[in-house]
Amino acid sequence: FRDQAELVQRCTDFEEKYSQSQTELNQVSAALDDANALSSSLHAQLDSEKVTYETVLRLIMLLDSE
């Protein structure tokens, strides 16, 4: 009977650890999603600034050539 109680306790411990691991995994996934969203946003911003920079350079070259 003691062995059965020990087995039940082990199963309970395992379920708690599994549940905790799932929670941690969800938190890591959410953090990764946030990081990916930030990365995409920064890439878009950099692309936009690059276009602006290249446009300004072209304008300067046009004005210099006159």
Backbone as CSV, one residue per row, in Angstrom:
resi,resn,N_x,N_y,N_z,CA_x,CA_y,CA_z,C_x,C_y,C_z
1,PHE,0.832,-1.210,0.000,0.000,0.000,0.000,0.868,1.262,0.000
2,ARG,1.992,1.187,0.717,2.897,2.338,0.743,3.486,2.605,-0.643
3,ASP,3.788,1.536,-1.355,4.326,1.669,-2.703,3.328,2.371,-3.619
4,GLN,2.054,2.048,-3.446,1.012,2.668,-4.277,0.923,4.164,-3.976
5,ALA,0.981,4.517,-2.696,0.937,5.937,-2.306,2.144,6.682,-2.870
6,GLU,3.300,6.028,-2.853,4.526,6.632,-3.392,4.396,6.838,-4.898
7,LEU,3.813,5.863,-5.570,3.607,5.949,-7.017,2.667,7.107,-7.361
8,VAL,1.589,7.230,-6.588,0.641,8.326,-6.799,1.345,9.665,-6.599
9,GLN,2.194,9.753,-5.570,2.930,10.996,-5.294,3.885,11.334,-6.437
10,ARG,4.558,10.308,-6.953,5.480,10.525,-8.085,4.732,11.038,-9.310
11,CYS,3.573,10.436,-9.568,2.758,10.876,-10.708,2.315,12.331,-10.534
12,THR,1.923,12.663,-9.309,1.500,14.039,-9.022,2.663,15.005,-9.238
13,ASP,3.843,14.640,-8.731,5.036,15.470,-8.915,5.340,15.660,-10.401
14,PHE,5.243,14.544,-11.142,5.525,14.593,-12.572,4.540,15.520,-13.288
15,GLU,3.265,15.418,-12.934,2.245,16.280,-13.548,2.519,17.751,-13.265
16,GLU,2.927,18.044,-12.023,3.243,19.431,-11.664,4.432,19.950,-12.462
17,LYS,5.478,19.110,-12.566,6.671,19.512,-13.325,6.331,19.702,-14.802
18,TYR,5.503,18.797,-15.331,5.097,18.889,-16.738,4.321,20.180,-16.981
19,SER,3.394,20.469,-16.075,2.581,21.687,-16.192,3.456,22.934,-16.117
20,GLN,4.416,22.912,-15.186,5.340,24.043,-15.033,6.200,24.216,-16.292
21,SER,6.656,23.094,-16.858,7.454,23.141,-18.087,6.647,23.718,-19.245
22,GLN,5.375,23.320,-19.321,4.497,23.850,-20.376,4.347,25.364,-20.234
23,THR,4.173,25.818,-19.000,4.040,27.252,-18.736,5.310,27.992,-19.159
24,GLU,6.466,27.439,-18.772,7.742,28.064,-19.136,7.937,28.084,-20.644
25,LEU,7.565,26.987,-21.289,7.682,26.912,-22.743,6.812,27.970,-23.418
26,ASN,5.594,28.149,-22.906,4.701,29.170,-23.445,5.292,30.572,-23.262
27,GLN,5.934,30.801,-22.117,6.559,32.101,-21.866,7.717,32.341,-22.830
28,VAL,8.527,31.296,-23.055,9.646,31.419,-23.989,9.124,31.673,-25.403
29,SER,8.071,30.953,-25.788,7.477,31.146,-27.121,6.966,32.570,-27.289
30,ALA,6.305,33.084,-26.258,5.794,34.456,-26.313,6.947,35.456,-26.435
31,ALA,8.022,35.218,-25.680,9.192,36.106,-25.749,9.820,36.065,-27.143
32,LEU,9.888,34.868,-27.734,10.433,34.737,-29.091,9.555,35.454,-30.116
33,ASP,8.235,35.314,-29.951,7.309,36.016,-30.847,7.523,37.526,-30.764
34,ASP,7.679,38.034,-29.524,7.929,39.468,-29.333,9.242,39.883,-29.994
35,ALA,10.273,39.064,-29.815,11.584,39.368,-30.400,11.503,39.379,-31.930
36,ASN,10.775,38.428,-32.501,10.612,38.381,-33.957,9.841,39.594,-34.472
37,ALA,8.809,39.991,-33.733,8.027,41.162,-34.130,8.897,42.420,-34.087
38,LEU,9.705,42.543,-33.035,10.600,43.688,-32.908,11.629,43.691,-34.031
39,SER,12.169,42.515,-34.327,13.146,42.381,-35.402,12.540,42.818,-36.742
40,SER,11.328,42.356,-37.029,10.654,42.736,-38.277,10.435,44.239,-38.343
41,SER,10.018,44.798,-37.220,9.780,46.240,-37.149,11.072,47.020,-37.402
42,LEU,12.157,46.564,-36.782,13.447,47.248,-36.967,13.946,47.117,-38.400
43,HIS,13.755,45.935,-38.999,14.158,45.752,-40.404,13.372,46.695,-41.311
44,ALA,12.082,46.814,-41.070,11.253,47.714,-41.877,11.724,49.153,-41.715
45,GLN,12.037,49.531,-40.475,12.514,50.892,-40.208,13.846,51.140,-40.923
46,LEU,14.755,50.159,-40.856,16.055,50.301,-41.519,15.892,50.412,-43.036
47,ASP,15.003,49.586,-43.597,14.745,49.655,-45.042,14.240,51.034,-45.423
48,SER,13.333,51.567,-44.621,12.767,52.889,-44.870,13.850,53.967,-44.809
49,GLU,14.717,53.877,-43.796,15.789,54.861,-43.658,16.791,54.748,-44.800
50,LYS,17.026,53.522,-45.261,17.951,53.299,-46.380,17.420,53.975,-47.645
51,VAL,16.126,53.823,-47.895,15.497,54.453,-49.062,15.635,55.975,-48.964
52,THR,15.356,56.517,-47.773,15.482,57.966,-47.557,16.914,58.412,-47.810
53,TYR,17.885,57.687,-47.264,19.302,58.004,-47.402,19.711,57.984,-48.875
54,GLU,19.298,56.937,-49.597,19.659,56.822,-51.018,19.020,57.943,-51.835
55,THR,17.793,58.308,-51.482,17.111,59.400,-52.179,17.839,60.719,-51.963
56,VAL,18.229,60.972,-50.727,18.971,62.204,-50.402,20.303,62.235,-51.149
57,LEU,20.992,61.079,-51.196,22.267,61.019,-51.922,22.071,61.354,-53.405
58,ARG,21.022,60.812,-54.005,20.754,61.088,-55.422,20.486,62.576,-55.650
59,LEU,19.696,63.158,-54.746,19.402,64.586,-54.854,20.681,65.425,-54.755
60,ILE,21.548,65.056,-53.820,22.826,65.791,-53.661,23.651,65.667,-54.945
61,MET,23.713,64.455,-55.513,24.492,64.254,-56.747,23.886,65.045,-57.896
62,LEU,22.567,65.100,-57.955,21.906,65.883,-59.006,22.230,67.365,-58.867
63,LEU,22.140,67.856,-57.621,22.407,69.278,-57.380,23.870,69.602,-57.631
64,ASP,24.767,68.703,-57.307,26.213,68.925,-57.525,26.559,68.971,-59.005
65,SER,25.825,68.201,-59.794,26.163,68.114,-61.222,25.708,69.346,-62.005
66,GLU,24.883,70.178,-61.371,24.417,71.382,-62.109,25.443,72.487,-62.055
